[in-house]
Amino acid sequence: MKKIGILIFLGIMIVLIISIYIPKDSNSQNEKLFSIYKGQGGKEIAINLEKEDLIKNATLFRFYVLTVRNADNLQAGDYFLSSAMTIAEIAGKISSGDVAKVKVTIPEGFNLDKIDKRFKSKNEWIIVPDSFKNELAKDYKDKFEFLNNAPNNATLEGFLFPDTYHFSLRTDINEIALRILNNFNKKLTPDLREEINNQGKTVFQIITMASLIEKEVRTIEDKKLVSGVLWKRLENHIPLQVDATITYITGKESTKVSKKETQIDSPYNTYKYQGLPVGPISNPGIESIKAAIYPENNEYLYYLSTPKGETIFSKTLEEHNTAKAKYLWR
């Protein structure tokens, strides 16, 4: 009888172990958002998991948590769970607080409009009720000194550093902005800030210039050369005539700019007004920022981008017009 009892016990244990380490539906490819609220106990969590068809048996989940995991370690939060996960995997995820994250990538050169659309495409998971255009730099100056020289009416355009971010669910726009600005704060190192200060420029001016460079050319070498051209034009009181500032105003995707568009009355229009535009036109990557800080001195005053993406530099207006006839007017 004793042996039979042992065998029965072992059989039960084997069934339990198998049930704990085999998922309810190993073929499932669907994830569910499962929420645990503060104050919920292991019993309620287990029952809800079973109701959501994530586990076969709530009692088994409770048994595993009580014997292997500390029930007190089950953490409140939102979790992406699947019936293809075992009870052990689900309990481990909840115990470790591995809450659901939403991945959002901001590419180099995106402006606020495009960033808004990117985040709102994730609006099922992230709370973004407002536009980033409503977030003003002045509201973050107390936390980030690099915004000190930004005009009071300036948005965060230029300072939403391009990168891949992972946000917890239901993160609001203020938390999102703080996370991205923190990243910018790390990327703009003390050495870079010191160099900007030594040149008698402000971070806002540098980021504005970097935003132009980001939209104008692709390669690191071209970025440095274009930076040299644009700073030189500023020094010589020559309008920058950056096409990207016009497309920023019009919202067009095309890089082609008409003569009529160059006459649009806007403080961003670098054809109509001398100097830098009133603010950044995109959110530049670190290479464009470095190019704005460390321009390559050269003899050029003009440049253009061919349809193939090649940058042609010219020393004189005559050379530039010849290049336009050769590469753009064919």
C-alpha positions, 0 to 999 in steps of 0.5 A, a space after each residue: 500500500 505504501 508503494 502504491 501511495 508513493 506511486 500515486 503521489 509521484 504520478 500527481 507530481 508529474 501531472 502537476 509539473 507537466 501542467 505547469 511547464 506545458 502551455 495551454 496552447 503552444 500554437 497560439 501567436 496572439 498576445 493579450 494585454 493582461 492588467 494587474 492592479 494594486 491590491 490584487 492577490 494571487 487568487 484573484 490574479 489566477 482566476 483572471 488568468 484562467 478567465 482570459 484563457 491564458 492558463 488551463 487552471 487557476 489552482 495550478 497557478 496558485 500552487 506554483 506561485 505559493 511553492 516556487 514563487 513568492 506570491 507577494 512578488 506578483 507585481 501590479 502592471 500591464 503585461 503582454 501574455 500569451 496562452 503559448 506561455 507556460 504557467 512558469 513563464 507567466 508567473 516569472 514575468 509577473 514576479 519580475 515586473 516585466 511589464 509591457 513596453 511599446 517600441 517607438 523609433 524616431 528616425 533622424 530628420 523627423 519633424 514634430 508632425 511626423 513624430 506626432 503621427 508615429 506616436 499616434 499610431 501607437 495610441 492604442 497603448 500610449 496616451 498621447 492626447 496632445 500634439 508635441 507641438 503643444 509642448 513648449 521648451 520653456 516648460 522644461 527649462 528648469 530640468 534641462 539647461 540646454 533649453 535655456 537659450 530657446 525662445 519662450 514660444 519655441 516648441 521641442 522641435 530639434 530636441 527630440 533626439 532620434 533613437 529607439 525608445 521603449 515606453 510603458 503602457 499608458 505613458 503620457 506625453 509629458 513623460 515621453 518628452 522627459 525621456 527623450 529630452 534626457 536622451 538628448 541631454 546625454 548625447 550632447 556631452 560636456 565637451 560638445 557644450 564647451 565647444 559651442 560656448 567657446 565659439 560664442 554660439 548657443 545650443 539653440 543656434 547649433 541645433 537649428 543649423 544641425 536641423 538644416 544639415 540633417 535635411 540637406 545632405 546624407 553623408 558625414 563628409 557632406 554634412 561637414 562641408 555643407 556646415 562650412 558653407 552655411 556658416 560662411 554664408 551667415 558670416 557674409 550676410 548671404 541668405 542661406 537659401 536652404 530648400 528644406 526650410 521651404 518644404 518645412 513650411 509647405 509640408 511637402 515631401 518633394 524636395 523640389 521648390 518653386 520660385 513662388 514658394 521661395 516668396 512665402 512670408 514665413 520666419 522659416 523662409 531662408 530665401 526671403 530672410 537672412 540668417 538662421 530660421 526662427 528655429 529647427 526644422 527637424 530633429 537631427 542626429 548626432 552626426 549632424 549636430 557634430 557637423 554644425 559644431 565642427 564645420 569643415 572650412 572650404 572655399 565653397 559658397 554654394 551647393 546642390 543635391 542631384 536627383 541621385 543624392 550626390 552633393 555638388 559644391 561650387 565656389 561662384 554663382 556662375 559655377 553653381 548655375 552651371 551645375 544646376 543646368 547640368 544636374 537639375 534642369 535636364 
